[in-house]
């Protein structure tokens, strides 16, 4: 290959990279910093599969995007709630992420998120972020709403999810025995949701736990 041919190829690569970076910046906010491979293929409009992945690799090298897991890329502005939803559309955000939004607990780390999904537990992580999707039986997938493209547990369901997995040995970055602000919890909704649980030991634990802390039994 002649020097002129090499220069021409480099010019094409640089031109594509500049255009591709502009596309990423343009769609970064609408996509909340989360790009599936299918998104990138559509945005780049590149008919040749090999060239698509070469251009994606160039974007990674530019540090504008980074691979989170296979088929999922993120930017520095990633919204972890959207990231969770796009990894598993059947999941809903729960646990401390929801409890802190409703001031039931005071703090929660911003760099990881916990959710509930049907089936087996899956944990996805890189050096900065962690998305932990806790698996449950299908009958426990309830008590959530969808807002701004994200399925979110109602606070009482997030609380029950937390206790449920606590009894299964899962650790959380807050103290469930001290940090919960019970005055923020709707006991009537909690009682309704508790009826969906088929494990009598769990139901009895929740009833004893709530009763021992003064807000009344369920």
N, C-alpha and C positions, 0 to 999 in steps of 0.2 A: 504494500500500500504506500502510495506516494505521500510526501509531506502535505501537499495541497489537499489530498483526500482526507488525511487525518484532521487537518484544520477544519475542513467542511463538516466532518462528523462532530467535532467538538462544538462547533458553532450551533449545530442542530440540537445537540444535547443541552447546551446552555440556554438556548432559546426556549426549549421545552421546559426546562427547570424553572425559568423565570415565569413562564405562563402558568405552570402547575402550582407554583407557590402563590401566585395571585389567586388562583381558584381556591386553594385551601383557605386563604385569608378571607375570601369572599363568602365561603360557606361555613366557616368556623363557627360563627354565632348561631346560624340556623340549625346546625347539627350538634350544637352544644359541645364541640370539641371531640366528637366521636365519629370516626369514619370507618365503616365496614369496607372490606375489599370491593364489594359490589358497588358501594358509593364511589370509590375512587375510579373504578373501571368506567362508570357512567360519566363522571366528571372529566376524566382525561380523554374520553372518546377516542381511544387508541384501538384500531382494529386488530393489531397483532399482539397476541398474549404475551410473548416474550418481551416485547417493548413496554407493555404495561407494567410488568414487574420490575423492569429496569428503571422506569420512571418513578415507581413507588420507592425503590431502593435509593434513588437520588434524593427524593424528598426526605427519607430517613437520614441520609448523610447530611442533609442541610440542617437537621435537628428541628425542622418545623413540625414534623410528626414523629411519633415513635410507636413501635409495635407493642401492644399490650398483651394480647394473646393472638393465636393464629386467626387471621381474618379480621382483626379489630385493631385499629390505629387510633391514637389519641394525640391531642395537642396540649400545650401548657394550660389551656383554658378549659380542660375537660370537666364536665359535670358528672360526678360519680353516680348520681341517681339515673341519669340518662344512660351512662355506660352500663350499669347493671341491667337496665331495661332492654338495651339492644343486645346484650349477651344472652339474656333469657327473657323473652317477652312474656312468659307465663309467671314470672316472679313479681313480688311486690316488696318495696322497701319497708323495713320494720326495725324493731329493736331500738337501740340508742339513737339512731338517726332521727326517728320519729319522736321519741320521747323528749329529746332536747328541743325539737321544734315547738312542742306543746308545753315546755318548761316543767315537765314532770321530772326530768333530771337537769342538772345545771350545765354540764359540759359533756362534750363527746369529741373524739379526735376527728379532724377534717379529712385526713388522708386515707381513711378506709370506711367502708360501708357494709352493712349487713342486711340481707334480704331473706325472704322465704320463697321457696319454689317447690313444686311437686316433684317427688322422686328423690334421687340421691343428692347429698350435699356436694357442692362444688366450690372450690376456692381458687380464685384467679388473682395473681399478684405480680407486681414487678418491684423494683427497688423503692418506689415511692408510694404506690397505691395498692390497696387490697380490696377486692370485692368478694365477700363471703356469702354464698347463697345456701342457706340451710334447708335441707330436704325434709319434707313432711308428706304424710298421706294426703291424697286428694281431698278428703273430707275436711281437712284443716285449712284449705285454701279459701278463706272468706274474711270478711271484716276489713275490706280495703276499698279505697276510692281511687279514681284516676283524675289527676290534676296536672296540667302542663306537660302532658306526655309521659307522666310517671305514675305507676300504680303504687299507692302509699297506704300502709296500714292505718286504720283509725287508732288513736292513742291507746285505747283499752285493749285492742288486739295486739298492738306492739308490746304492751305490758305482759299479756298472757304468753305471747311468743317468747319473751325474755325468760319468764319463769319456767316455761316448758323446756327450753333448751338448757337452762341452768340445772334443772334436775337430771338432764342427760350429760352433765359434765362440761358444758361449754362455758368458757370464761368470757366475761365482758369487761370493758374498760371503765366500769363504774360498780359501786357497791349496791346490789339490789336490796340489801337489808337496811341501808342507811340513807341512800341518795334519793329515793323516790319521794316526790312531793304528793302525798295522797290526796290532798285537797284539790288537786288538779284532775283527779280521776273521777269519771262518772261511774258510780257503783252499779247503777241500773243497767247500763250498757255492758259493763263487765259481767254481771250476772247472766245476761242474755247470751253473751258469747260463750261463757263457761259451759252452758248447756250442750254445746256442740262437741265437747270433749268426752270421749268414750272411756277414758282411763279414770276409774274411781279414785285411785290414789292421788292423781294429779288434782282432781276436783277437791278432794278432802284437804290436800296441802294448801291450795289457794284459800279455801274457806278458813282454815286454821290460821294461816298467815295474815289474812286481812283482819280477822277477828282479834288477833293478838295485838294489833297495832291501833285499835281504837276506832276505826271508821265504821264499824258495824259488820256483821256477818253478811254473806251473800245468800 
